[in-house]
Amino acid sequence: MRFFIVDDSPAIRAMLANIIEDQDLGSVEGEAEDGSEVYPDILEVKGIDILLIDLLMPNRDGLETIKEISNSFNGSIIMISQVESKELIGEAYGLGVEYYITKPLNKLEVSSVIKKVCENLILKKSLMDIQRSLNMLPGFKTETSLPLSKHSIVSAGKNILFDLGIISESGNKDLLDLLSILYKHEQNGVKETPPLKDLFEEMINKRLGTSASAADVRKEVKAGEQRVRRALQQALEHLASLGLTDYSNPKFEHYSSSFFDYTQVRMKMLELEGKTETCAIPPRSNIKKFLQALYMEARKSLKS
């Protein structure tokens, strides 16, 4: 494996490089002391498989750097930081970070995490090689030339949420995290959508880590569900507005029936027209139906 280390501390960079080399985990192909020195073309030229990056750095932090490279870098990312903020850790995982290691570094923990990431990458590459070989056989074609990645699913999901008028950052993030979880379940052979409670708990546990208390998890699950419901109301109002402007609007025709119940959309349209009173408590949208529709649309857009 080929590594790139980004940390403003020379001592941390040296420690990580020593662990990688002493454990024969691969080779360190580059280092940087700030995120502003890291760009997709650098990682591509060096053929980087795994990026180890600090969260807090003077000029451009780890989160901003990941956002900068996310559309081009297909390797794995491990974040390292002394920060233990649940919000920042959750944001890091939401951006695609596979593991979050807190400082001070523990050699055994770092080694164990890197080995797991390496094993996952090796397995992924092996599956891709097998699929490419099968696609070369006469008359044989797999469903897709390459397996869908979590990042591609998330990218497709972002485009759909934009079409639906969901611009709330928190609502976006929760829905995209849930989308990634559904993708992971499908890759593990789970065909049916799990109960919503299980999906939300899995999302929150991934954000908060194993040290979170059951009370914290319950509290964040409730908050996450509220954010998603607000996002769905935003989408419902956006689609209803499109329908009022032009009933034949392709986005209205395509999304309104698959993401919501027709009666719900119609009620919102009448409300926006002023023909009915605004409900103090809006009808609850079907989150599970919305998630299933979002996932199917994301997969469909990747195949087209």
C-alpha positions in Angstrom: 0.0 0.0 0.0 1.1 3.5 -0.7 0.6 6.1 2.0 0.5 9.9 2.2 0.8 11.6 5.7 -0.6 15.1 6.4 0.2 16.6 9.9 1.7 19.8 11.1 3.7 17.9 13.7 7.0 16.4 12.3 7.1 14.0 15.3 3.6 12.6 14.4 4.5 12.2 10.8 7.7 10.4 11.8 5.8 8.1 14.2 3.2 7.2 11.6 5.9 6.5 9.0 7.8 4.3 11.4 4.7 2.3 12.2 4.0 1.8 8.5 7.5 0.7 7.7 8.2 -1.3 10.8 5.0 -3.3 10.4 5.7 -3.7 6.6 2.3 -2.2 5.8 3.5 -0.4 2.7 5.5 2.7 1.8 5.2 6.3 2.6 5.2 8.1 -0.7 4.7 11.7 0.5 4.2 14.0 3.5 2.8 17.5 4.0 2.6 19.7 7.0 -0.7 21.4 6.0 -3.8 20.5 4.1 -3.2 23.4 1.7 -0.3 21.3 0.2 -2.6 18.4 -0.7 -4.4 18.2 -4.0 -6.0 15.3 -6.0 -3.3 15.4 -8.8 -0.5 14.9 -6.3 -2.3 11.9 -4.8 -3.0 10.5 -8.2 0.5 10.9 -9.5 1.9 9.1 -6.4 -0.8 6.4 -6.6 -1.8 6.9 -3.0 -4.0 4.2 -1.5 -4.4 5.5 2.0 -4.3 9.1 3.2 -3.6 9.8 6.9 -4.6 13.3 7.8 -4.8 15.5 10.9 -7.9 17.4 11.6 -6.5 20.7 12.9 -3.9 22.4 10.8 -2.9 26.1 10.5 -4.0 27.0 6.9 -6.4 24.3 5.7 -7.8 21.8 8.1 -8.4 18.1 7.5 -12.2 18.4 6.8 -11.7 21.2 4.2 -8.9 19.1 2.6 -11.2 16.1 2.3 -13.9 18.2 0.7 -11.3 19.5 -1.8 -10.2 16.0 -2.9 -13.4 14.0 -2.4 -14.5 14.0 -6.0 -11.2 12.7 -7.3 -9.5 10.6 -4.6 -10.7 7.0 -4.5 -8.5 5.8 -1.8 -9.2 5.4 1.9 -8.9 8.1 4.5 -7.9 7.8 8.2 -8.2 11.0 10.3 -6.0 11.7 13.3 -6.7 14.4 15.9 -6.7 15.3 19.5 -10.2 16.7 19.1 -13.0 14.6 20.6 -15.9 16.7 19.5 -18.9 14.5 18.6 -20.0 17.0 15.9 -16.6 17.1 14.2 -16.2 13.4 14.4 -19.6 13.0 12.9 -18.8 15.4 10.1 -15.6 13.5 9.4 -17.4 10.2 9.0 -20.0 11.9 6.9 -17.3 13.1 4.5 -16.1 9.5 4.0 -13.4 9.0 6.6 -13.1 5.3 7.4 -11.5 5.6 10.8 -11.0 8.4 13.3 -8.0 8.0 15.7 -7.6 10.3 18.7 -4.2 11.6 19.9 -2.0 10.8 21.8 -1.4 8.0 19.3 -1.3 4.4 20.5 1.0 2.3 18.3 -1.1 -0.8 18.6 -4.3 1.1 17.7 -2.7 2.8 14.8 -1.3 -0.5 13.5 -4.6 -2.3 13.9 -6.6 0.4 12.1 -4.2 0.6 9.2 -4.2 -3.2 8.8 -8.0 -3.2 8.6 -8.0 -0.5 6.0 -5.4 -2.4 4.0 -7.3 -5.6 4.1 -10.5 -3.8 2.9 -8.6 -2.2 0.0 -7.0 -5.5 -1.0 -10.4 -7.3 -0.9 -12.0 -4.5 -3.0 -9.2 -4.6 -5.6 -9.4 -8.4 -5.8 -13.2 -8.2 -6.5 -12.6 -5.5 -9.1 -10.0 -7.7 -10.8 -12.3 -10.7 -10.8 -15.1 -8.6 -12.3 -12.9 -7.2 -15.0 -11.7 -10.7 -15.9 -15.3 -12.0 -16.1 -16.3 -9.1 -18.3 -13.6 -10.1 -20.8 -15.2 -13.5 -21.4 -17.3 -13.8 -24.6 -21.0 -13.5 -23.9 -20.5 -12.7 -20.2 -21.3 -9.3 -18.7 -21.8 -8.4 -15.1 -24.4 -6.0 -14.1 -21.9 -3.1 -13.8 -18.3 -2.9 -14.9 -17.2 -1.8 -11.5 -18.9 -2.1 -8.1 -20.6 1.0 -6.9 -18.7 2.9 -4.2 -20.1 4.6 -1.2 -18.8 7.9 -2.5 -20.5 7.4 -5.9 -23.8 6.6 -4.1 -23.5 9.7 -2.0 -22.6 11.9 -5.0 -25.7 10.6 -6.8 -27.8 11.1 -3.7 -26.6 14.7 -3.4 -27.8 15.5 -6.9 -31.2 14.0 -6.2 -31.6 15.9 -2.9 -30.7 19.1 -4.7 -33.5 18.3 -7.3 -35.8 17.8 -4.3 -35.0 21.3 -2.9 -33.3 19.9 0.2 -30.7 22.5 1.0 -30.5 22.1 4.8 -27.0 21.0 5.6 -28.0 18.9 8.6 -30.9 17.2 6.8 -28.7 16.6 3.8 -26.0 15.0 5.9 -28.3 12.7 7.8 -30.0 11.4 4.6 -26.7 10.9 2.8 -25.3 9.0 5.9 -28.4 6.8 5.9 -27.9 6.2 2.1 -24.4 5.0 2.7 -25.6 2.6 5.4 -28.2 1.2 3.0 -25.5 0.7 0.4 -23.3 -1.1 3.0 -26.2 -3.4 3.9 -26.8 -4.3 0.3 -23.1 -5.1 -0.2 -23.4 -7.5 2.8 -26.3 -9.3 1.2 -29.2 -7.6 3.1 -31.9 -7.0 0.6 -34.7 -5.6 2.7 -34.6 -2.2 4.3 -34.0 -2.6 8.0 -36.3 -0.9 10.6 -35.8 2.9 10.8 -34.8 2.7 14.4 -32.0 0.3 13.6 -30.8 2.6 10.7 -30.8 5.7 12.8 -29.0 3.9 15.7 -26.3 2.6 13.3 -25.8 6.1 11.9 -25.5 7.7 15.4 -23.2 4.9 16.7 -20.9 5.4 13.8 -20.7 9.1 14.5 -20.3 9.0 18.2 -18.2 5.9 18.5 -18.3 3.0 21.0 -17.7 5.3 24.0 -21.1 7.0 23.7 -23.7 6.2 26.4 -27.1 4.7 25.5 -28.7 7.9 26.7 -26.6 10.0 24.3 -27.4 7.6 21.4 -31.1 7.8 22.1 -31.0 11.6 22.3 -29.1 11.9 19.0 -31.3 9.3 17.3 -34.3 11.5 18.2 -32.6 14.6 17.0 -31.6 12.9 13.7 -35.1 11.8 13.0 -36.4 15.3 13.6 -33.8 16.7 11.2 -34.8 14.2 8.5 -38.5 15.0 8.9 -37.8 18.7 8.5 -35.8 17.9 5.3 -38.7 15.8 4.0 -41.1 18.7 4.7 -38.8 20.9 2.7 -38.8 18.5 -0.2 -42.6 18.2 -0.1 -43.1 21.9 -0.2 -40.6 22.2 -3.1 -42.3 19.6 -5.2 -45.7 21.1 -4.5 -44.5 24.5 -5.6 -43.2 22.9 -8.8 -46.5 21.3 -9.4 -48.4 24.5 -8.9 -46.2 26.3 -11.3 -46.3 23.6 -14.0 -48.2 20.4 -13.4 -46.2 18.8 -16.2 -42.8 19.7 -14.7 -40.7 16.6 -15.2 -39.2 16.7 -11.7 -42.7 17.0 -10.2 -44.0 14.1 -12.3 -41.0 12.0 -11.6 -40.4 12.6 -7.9 -43.8 13.4 -6.3 -45.4 10.0 -6.5 -42.2 7.9 -5.8 -41.0 9.9 -2.7 -44.4 10.9 -1.2 -48.0 9.8 -1.1 -50.1 11.6 -3.7 -52.6 12.8 -1.1 -49.8 14.4 0.9 -48.5 16.3 -2.2 -52.0 17.4 -3.1 -52.7 18.7 0.4 -49.5 20.7 0.4 -50.4 22.2 -3.1 -53.8 23.2 -1.8 -52.2 24.7 1.3 -49.8 26.7 -0.8 -52.7 28.0 -3.0 -54.4 29.2 0.2 -57.4 26.9 -0.3 -56.8 25.1 3.0 -55.5 26.3 6.3 -51.9 25.6 7.2 -51.7 22.7 9.6 -50.1 23.5 13.0 -48.7 20.0 13.0 -47.9 18.8 9.4 -48.7 15.2 8.5 -45.8 12.9 9.1 -43.9 11.9 6.0 -43.0 8.2 5.4 -39.2 8.3 6.1 -38.8 4.7 5.1 -40.5 5.2 1.7 -38.4 8.3 1.1 -35.2 6.5 1.9 -36.1 3.5 -0.4 -36.9 5.9 -3.2 -33.8 7.9 -2.7 -31.6 4.8 -2.8 -33.3 3.4 -5.9 -33.0 6.7 -7.7 -29.3 7.0 -6.7 -28.6 3.5 -8.1 -30.5 4.2 -11.2 -28.7 7.4 -11.9 -25.3 5.6 -11.6 -26.3 3.0 -14.2 -27.6 5.5 -16.7 
